[in-house]
Amino acid sequence: MNASKFVKLKKELRWYPFVIVSVIALILFVYIPMFRTVQYSLYDVSIVGYGEKFCGLKNYRTLFGQSQFLKSILNTVILTLLSLITIPIGFLLAVAINSFGRTKIQSFFRIGYYLPNIITGVSVILMFQAVLQGHGGLLNTFLSAILHREITIGWISDVKYAKLGATILWIWQSSGYAMLINLASLQAIPTELYEAASVDGANSFHKITRITMPLMKDCFTFLFVTGVINGLSRFTDLYILGGNSSAGIPSGSLQTILMYIYQYSFETPNFGLSSAGSMILFALVFVFTLANVKLTGFMDVENN
């Protein structure tokens, strides 16, 4: 090996310590737990490292035979679909803010709507527990003032309204992010297209439907895919709204798959069931994401 090749190899080796640290961290904290989860889903495990017995697909059969788990799947899907309301709301906010032009007023509203994303999640949830209370809650007080009659809806205590109350919290906390992404896409559209459309006699509705919406397809796809993934993995807000319980109070109406996994991992440990639940959640996220990508043609757009 000549001197030049040795010097080149020595320079390249300088970067390997940085890469090795990341690889070791991934192996210890991601890949090993992931493979152990797959293993535990096929075992009867009450205490990790003690009395583990291979049981095949028994844990999966047990889960799909439990009405509680099936209900958690349904709750997860419904809450995920409701959380996607943030996409059209974010778009409408972005259109309204964009109409101000690149002014200080636009900056004020842009920061104001995005502020809920900056506030600590737990503090927002605790605040909304007061907003969504059935008696004396700020939302019911506001509705009572408008409708001129007393409104006492239990937004987080009534089974019929609990999902709607949780969605109100999600919309308030997440619409700012959707607005910011939509606004960035709106401002990336060349103004010449709108000017040419105006010359041709197009009104505002035609500009939105013929220019804005088609050119923002990639933005909507991104928000849709990430929104589904985030919706399927909801935990913290629902856990605190339910009184720091993974049972999904009231009456399991807010228990998602992730909360079910938490329940059988920490509250009533059965690591075989919780691991099987984790694998089912992974499969659900994978299928939803793959379906979204296929239906929206997101990968085709990226390849082009």
N, C-alpha and C positions, 0 to 999 in steps of 0.2 A: 504494500500500500504506500503510494507516494505521499509527500508532505501535504499537497493541496487537498487530496481526498480525506486525509486524516483531520485537517483543520475544518473541512466542510462537515464531516461526521461529528466532530466535537461541538460545532455550533448547533447542529440539529439535536444533539443529545441534551442540550440545555433546556429544551422545552418539555422533555419527557417527564421530569418530576412534577410539573404542573398537571399534565395529563393523567399521570398515575394517581394523584390524589383524587381527582374527579372519578376515575374508573373505580378505585377502591370504595369511594363513598357510594357510588351507584350499586356496586355489588353488595355492599353491606346493608344498605337502607332501602334498596328498591328490588333488586333481582332475587336475593335470597328470601326476603319476606314474601315476594310474589310466588316463587316456587313452593315455599312452605305452605302458603295458602291453598294452592292447588292440591298439595299432599294432604293437608288436614281436612279438606272437603271430602276426602275418601276414607276418613278415619273417624272413629268414635273417640273424641277427645274432650275430657272434662277438665283435666289439668295438664298443661303443656309439659311434655317430657316424662309423664307418668301414666302408665296403663293405657297407652294408645293401642287401639284395636282396629284393624282394617275392616271396613264394612261396605266397601264398594259404593254403590249409588244410593245407599240407605238414607243419607242426609238429604239428598235431593228429593227423594220420594216423600220424606217427612215434611219438607218445606212445602211442596206442592199439594200436600194433603192437609195443610193447616189453613184455615180460613183467615187467620190473622196475617199470614204472609201474603196470601193472594190479595187481601185488602190493601196491604202496604204497596203492592205493585200497582193496583188501581189508583191509589192515592198519589203515587209518584207520577204516573202518566198524566193524571188530571192536573196536578199542580204544575207540571212541566208545560203542558199546553196553555194553561192560564198565564204562565210567566212570559210566554211569547207575545203577550199584548204589549210589552215594552217596545217591540220593534215598530209598529205603526205609531205609537205615542211618540217615540223618539224621532221618527221621521217628521211628524207634524210639528213638533217643537223645533226641529232643525230648519224646516221651511219657514216657520215664523221668525226665528232668529236671523236666518240668512237674509230676510227681507230688509233688515236694518242696514245691510252693507257692512263693510269692515270698519265699524265705528266703535267708540267706547261703549255705546249702549249694547252692541252685540257682545262685547267682551264681558260686560256686567251680567247679562243673562246667561251667557255660556258658562261662566264661573258659578253663578247661582244655581243653575240646574245640575251642574256636576258636583256641587258641594256634598250632597248625600253620599257619594262614593268615597269621599275623603274621611268622613266622620266614622269613628270606630263602630264596627258592626253591632257589638253588644249594646252600646249606648243608644243606638238607633232603635233596637228591638225593645229595650226597656222604655224608651220614650213612647213607642207605639202601643205598648201595653196600656198606657194611660189614654192614648188617643182612641183605642178600639174597645174600651170598657163599655159594658152594657148600660150601666147606670152612671151618669156623670162623665162619660167619655167625651172627648172633644168632637169626634165625628158625629156622634148622636146628638150632641148639643147643637152643632151646626145644622144638621138635618132638621132638628126640631124647630129651629128659628126660621128655616126656609118654608117648611111645610105647615107651620103654625099648629103643630100637635106634638105631643111627647113621643119621641122615638127611643126605644130601649132595646135595640138589636144587640145581641151578644155576639160581636164579630169574632171573638176568639173563645167564647164559652158555649156557643150554640153549634151543634153538629151541622145544622143546615147552612150556617154562614161562616164556619171556621175557615174553609178553604178560600172563600172570598176575602176574609179579613187578612189571611196570610198573603194573598195576592196583592192586596192594597199596599202592604208593607214592601213587598218585592218591587212593585211598580215604582213607589216613591224612591227606593234605594237604587234601582237599576236603570231607570229611564234616562238619567243624565249621561250614562255611558253610551247608551244607544243613540242619544241625541248627538253626542260628540262625534261618534263614528259616522253617522248620517251627514252631519254638517261638513266633515272633512271631504266626504264623497261629493256633496253638493257643490262645494267650492272648487272641486277639481274639474267640474264640467266647464268647458270653454264658454264664455259669455257670448261669443260670436254665434253660437247655435241659437240662442234665445233671440238675439238681434235679427238674425235671418228669418226666424219664425215670426217675429213681430211684423217684419216687412211683408211676409206672405199672408198676414191677417190672422195669425193664430192668437187665441186668447189664452188666459192663464191656465185654464183646465187642459187645453190642448198641449201646452208646453210641459205640464207635469206628466201627462199620460203618454205623450209621444217622444219626449226628450229625457226628462228627469228619471222617470221610472225605469225605462230600458237601460240607461247608462249606469244606474245604481244597482243593477242585478247582483254584481259581485259583493257589494256591501250588504245587501239583504241576505244573501247566501251565508256570508260570514257570521252575521248576527244570528241567523237561524240555527246554524250548526252549533255555535258556541252557546247559544241560549238553551238549546236542548240538553247539551252536556251539563251546563250549570244547573238546569232545572232538575235533572236526574240525580244530581249530587247534593241537593239541598239538605242541610242538617241543622246548623247552628241556630238560625232564626226560628225554625219549627220546634227545636228542642227547648229553647228558652220560652217561647210563647206557650208551650205546654207545661210550664211550671218546672223546668229543668228535669223533664222526664222523657224517656225515649218511647213511652207508650202512645204518644201522639194525642194527648188530651186536647179536646174532649172525645171520649169514646173511640179512640184510635183513628179519628178522622184526619189527623195530620201526621200519622206515622208513615214515613217513607221507607224504602228498602234500606237506606243507609242507617236510619234510626233503628230498624229491626236488627241489623247487623251489630250495632252498638249495644243494643239490649242483651244480645246473646254473647257479647264479647266481654262486657264489664259488669252489668247488673245481675244477670243470671247466667253465668258462664257456661257455654256449650260451644267450644271452639270449632267443632265439626260442623254444626249448623251455621254458625256465623261465617265460616270459611266458604261453605256451599252458597250462602247468600251473597257473599262477595263475588263469587264466580258468576252467579246469575246476574248481578248488577253489571259486571264487566261485559257479559254477553249482551245485555240490554243496551248499554251505552254503545257498544260496537255496532250492533244491528241498526240502531237509530241513526248513528253517525254515517254508516255506510249507505243507508237508505236515503238520507238527506243529500249526501254527496252525489249519488247516482241520479236522484230525481232533479236536482238543481244543475247537474252538469258541471259542478265546481272543478273537478279534476280536469275535465276537457278544456275549461277556460284557462287553468293554470298551465297546461301543456302547450296551449297555443300562445 
